[in-house]
């Protein structure tokens, strides 16, 4: 039992320390797909200098669906207040990718969606567990990240977005 706990502790510590290395890093240019299967590049992920919420998720991940659904309830308000844009990257593989579009349509999520079915973007961003959500500043740099979702977790996301805006306003 101690051995298993030690392994879990090391894994958590490694994941945490790796995630710290992403802060301030510009998201890499990686090839991904649109929902229609067309190839594109992550360089298209932008928001005219405003913050971005970059959410890695999968159709089989319940916390991911909870996170995206919770945000959907307040997303219009967030956009009006902060100008933030949510970009959701589905990490489903060939076995489950067919579930992505029906799930999006049934939930009526109004986000920008992409597919990372070969996991290149996921690996480049150090995403090990889902959901994994990054808050990016207007320069596409990682400001903060979250590796789980629980009730009320969406509040932490918008607080981070507001922190970015406050810092940018102080610079001016």
C-alpha positions in Angstrom: 0.0 0.0 0.0 2.8 2.4 0.8 4.4 1.6 -2.5 1.2 2.6 -4.4 0.8 5.8 -2.4 4.4 6.6 -3.1 3.9 6.2 -6.8 0.7 8.3 -6.8 2.5 11.0 -4.8 5.4 11.0 -7.3 3.0 11.2 -10.2 1.1 14.1 -8.7 4.3 15.9 -7.9 5.7 15.3 -11.4 2.5 16.5 -13.0 2.4 19.6 -10.8 6.0 20.5 -11.4 5.6 20.0 -15.2 2.5 22.1 -15.3 4.4 24.9 -13.6 6.8 25.0 -16.6 4.0 26.0 -18.9 3.3 29.4 -17.3 4.4 32.2 -19.5 4.9 29.9 -22.5 3.3 30.7 -25.8 1.1 27.8 -27.0 3.0 25.9 -29.7 2.0 25.7 -33.3 0.7 22.2 -33.8 -1.5 20.7 -36.5 -5.0 19.9 -35.4 -8.4 19.5 -37.1 -11.6 21.3 -37.3 -14.8 19.5 -36.4 -15.3 19.0 -40.2 -12.0 17.1 -40.3 -10.1 19.8 -42.1 -6.5 20.3 -41.1 -5.5 23.6 -39.5 -2.9 24.8 -37.0 -3.1 26.0 -33.4 -1.9 29.4 -34.7 -5.6 30.1 -35.5 -6.4 30.1 -31.8 -6.5 33.8 -31.1 -8.9 36.4 -29.7 -7.7 39.8 -30.8 -5.5 40.3 -27.8 -8.1 39.3 -25.3 -7.9 36.3 -22.9 -8.6 32.7 -24.1 -9.8 29.7 -22.1 -8.2 26.6 -23.7 -10.0 23.5 -22.5 -8.8 20.0 -23.3 -11.6 17.5 -23.0 -13.1 14.3 -24.3 -16.6 13.1 -24.9 -16.2 10.2 -22.4 -14.9 12.5 -19.6 -17.7 13.4 -17.2 -15.8 16.2 -15.4 -15.0 17.7 -18.8 -18.7 17.7 -19.8 -19.6 19.2 -16.4 -17.0 22.0 -16.9 -18.1 22.9 -20.4 -21.8 22.8 -19.3 -21.2 25.0 -16.3 -19.3 27.5 -18.4 -22.1 27.5 -21.0 -24.5 28.8 -18.4 -22.4 32.0 -17.8 -20.4 32.2 -21.1 -22.4 35.0 -22.6 -22.0 37.1 -19.5 -18.2 36.4 -19.4 -17.8 37.4 -23.0 -19.7 40.6 -22.5 -17.8 41.5 -19.3 -14.3 40.4 -20.4 -14.2 39.5 -24.1 -12.9 36.0 -23.2 -13.2 33.2 -25.8 -13.4 29.5 -25.0 -11.6 27.2 -27.3 -12.3 23.5 -26.6 -10.0 20.8 -27.9 -11.4 17.3 -28.0 -8.8 14.7 -27.4 -11.0 11.7 -28.5 -9.3 9.1 -30.5 -10.6 7.0 -33.4 -12.8 4.9 -31.1 -14.7 7.8 -29.6 -14.3 10.8 -32.0 -17.7 10.0 -33.6 -19.3 11.0 -30.2 -17.9 14.5 -30.2 -20.2 16.3 -32.7 -23.5 14.8 -31.3 -22.5 15.7 -27.8 -21.7 19.3 -28.8 -25.0 19.6 -30.7 -27.0 18.1 -27.9 -25.5 20.6 -25.4 -25.7 23.5 -27.7 -22.3 24.7 -26.6 -21.3 27.9 -28.4 -17.5 27.6 -28.3 -14.8 27.3 -30.9 -14.0 23.5 -31.2 -11.1 21.6 -32.6 -10.0 17.9 -32.6 -6.6 16.6 -31.5 -7.2 13.0 -32.4 -3.5 12.2 -32.7 -2.7 13.9 -29.3 0.1 16.0 -30.6 -1.3 19.3 -29.1 -2.1 17.5 -25.9 1.4 16.2 -25.5 3.0 19.5 -26.5 1.0 21.2 -23.7 1.8 18.5 -21.1 -1.8 17.4 -20.7 -1.9 14.1 -18.8 -5.3 14.1 -17.2 -8.7 15.5 -18.3 -10.1 18.1 -18.0 -7.1 20.3 -18.3 -7.9 23.9 -18.8 -5.4 26.7 -19.6 -6.0 30.4 -19.2 -4.1 32.3 -21.9 -3.4 36.0 -22.0 -3.9 38.1 -25.2 -0.5 37.0 -26.5 -1.4 33.3 -26.3 0.8 32.8 -23.3 -0.2 30.4 -20.5 -1.2 32.5 -17.5 -2.7 29.7 -15.3 -4.0 26.2 -15.7 -6.4 23.9 -13.9 -6.2 20.1 -14.0 -9.5 19.1 -12.5 -13.1 20.4 -12.3 -15.5 20.4 -9.4 -18.7 22.3 -8.6 -18.0 26.0 -8.8 -14.7 25.5 -10.6 -15.8 27.9 -13.4 -15.5 30.7 -10.9 -11.7 30.1 -10.7 -11.5 30.3 -14.5 -13.2 33.7 -14.7 -11.2 35.0 -11.8 -8.0 34.2 -13.7 -9.3 35.9 -16.8 -10.1 39.0 -14.7 -6.6 38.9 -13.2 -5.1 39.0 -16.7 -7.3 42.0 -17.6 -6.3 43.8 -14.4 -2.6 43.3 -15.1 -3.0 44.5 -18.7 -4.9 47.6 -17.5 -2.1 48.4 -15.0 0.4 48.3 -17.8 -1.4 51.0 -19.8 
